[in-house]
Amino acid sequence: MDKRKLHEEFKKEIGFVPPGVMVSQSFGDDFQKIISEYHHEVWRKGVIPFKYKYLIALATAVFDENERRAKLEINKAIKYGATKEEILEVLKQQVWMKGAPTLVQIASLIKYMESKFKNE
């Protein structure tokens, strides 16, 4: 597998090379091919519209306490049409699922989201 071509494909398709794909190259070409194909399977157009896939990804990032990834998922969700209200609903759900301390965790995410919708 041509790693450079693979990286170019991802950059063209989604704007970056997913960390899992980058790390998988350490395990050899066969493993990287499997991970890359799986990524394409999960993130291809399917029954669930991209907006909802990214809102789901946002929920998992918040649950995992991964702020950097949560911000990335907010950007992608907005790109595919998510509204401020939809993002807030996802964040509220995570507070319910994980408990009140999550409010502290998501404070920076709410501030970040507000900056994305500043012109509305």
C-alpha positions as CSV (number, residue, x, y, z in Angstrom):
1,M,0.0,0.0,0.0
2,D,1.4,3.4,-1.0
3,K,1.3,5.4,2.3
4,R,1.7,8.7,0.6
5,K,-1.3,8.0,-1.7
6,L,-3.4,6.8,1.3
7,H,-2.6,10.0,3.2
8,E,-3.4,12.2,0.2
9,E,-6.8,10.4,-0.2
10,F,-7.7,11.1,3.4
11,K,-6.6,14.7,3.2
12,K,-8.7,15.2,0.0
13,E,-11.7,13.3,1.4
14,I,-11.8,14.7,5.0
15,G,-9.1,17.3,5.3
16,F,-6.7,15.3,7.5
17,V,-5.3,11.8,8.1
18,P,-7.2,10.2,11.0
19,P,-4.9,9.4,14.0
20,G,-5.9,5.8,13.9
21,V,-4.8,5.5,10.3
22,M,-1.5,7.2,11.1
23,V,-0.7,5.0,14.1
24,S,-1.8,1.8,12.3
25,Q,1.1,2.1,9.9
26,S,3.3,1.1,12.8
27,F,1.7,-2.3,12.7
28,G,2.5,-2.9,9.1
29,D,0.8,-2.5,5.7
30,D,-1.8,-5.2,6.1
31,F,-3.1,-3.8,9.4
32,Q,-3.1,-0.2,8.1
33,K,-5.1,-1.4,5.1
34,I,-7.7,-3.0,7.4
35,I,-8.0,0.1,9.5
36,S,-8.2,2.4,6.5
37,E,-11.0,0.2,4.9
38,Y,-12.9,0.2,8.2
39,H,-12.6,4.0,8.4
40,H,-14.1,4.3,4.9
41,E,-16.9,1.8,5.8
42,V,-17.9,3.7,8.9
43,W,-17.6,7.2,7.4
44,R,-19.1,6.5,3.9
45,K,-22.5,7.8,3.0
46,G,-25.0,5.5,4.5
47,V,-28.4,5.4,6.1
48,I,-27.4,7.8,8.9
49,P,-26.7,11.3,7.5
50,F,-23.2,12.8,8.2
51,K,-24.7,15.5,10.5
52,Y,-25.9,12.8,12.9
53,K,-22.8,10.7,12.6
54,Y,-20.8,13.7,13.8
55,L,-23.2,14.4,16.6
56,I,-22.8,10.8,17.7
57,A,-19.1,11.2,17.5
58,L,-19.3,14.4,19.6
59,A,-21.2,12.5,22.2
60,T,-18.5,9.8,22.4
61,A,-15.8,12.5,22.5
62,V,-17.4,14.2,25.4
63,F,-18.0,10.9,27.2
64,D,-14.3,10.1,26.7
65,E,-13.4,13.5,28.1
66,N,-11.5,14.3,24.8
67,E,-11.9,18.0,24.3
68,R,-9.7,18.2,21.3
69,R,-11.7,15.6,19.5
70,A,-15.0,17.1,20.7
71,K,-14.1,20.4,19.1
72,L,-13.2,18.6,15.8
73,E,-16.6,16.8,15.9
74,I,-18.4,20.1,16.6
75,N,-16.7,21.6,13.5
76,K,-17.7,18.6,11.3
77,A,-21.3,18.5,12.7
78,I,-21.7,22.2,11.9
79,K,-20.2,21.7,8.4
80,Y,-22.9,19.1,7.8
81,G,-25.7,21.3,9.1
82,A,-26.0,20.8,12.8
83,T,-27.5,23.7,14.6
84,K,-26.5,25.2,17.9
85,E,-29.6,23.8,19.5
86,E,-28.8,20.3,18.3
87,I,-25.2,20.5,19.6
88,L,-26.5,21.8,23.0
89,E,-28.9,18.9,23.1
90,V,-26.1,16.4,22.6
91,L,-24.1,18.2,25.4
92,K,-27.1,18.1,27.7
93,Q,-27.5,14.4,27.1
94,Q,-23.9,13.8,28.1
95,V,-24.5,15.6,31.3
96,W,-27.4,13.3,32.0
97,M,-25.4,10.2,31.0
98,K,-22.3,11.0,32.9
99,G,-23.4,13.3,35.7
100,A,-23.1,16.9,36.8
101,P,-19.3,17.1,36.8
102,T,-19.6,16.9,33.0
103,L,-20.9,20.5,33.2
104,V,-17.4,21.7,34.1
105,Q,-15.9,19.6,31.4
106,I,-18.2,21.0,28.6
107,A,-17.9,24.6,29.7
108,S,-15.0,25.2,27.2
109,L,-16.9,23.3,24.5
110,I,-19.9,25.6,24.9
111,K,-17.7,28.6,24.7
112,Y,-16.1,27.1,21.6
113,M,-19.4,26.4,20.0
114,E,-20.7,29.9,20.8
115,S,-17.7,31.3,18.8
116,K,-18.7,29.1,15.8
117,F,-22.2,30.5,15.8
118,K,-21.2,34.1,16.7
119,N,-22.5,35.6,13.4
120,E,-26.0,34.2,13.8
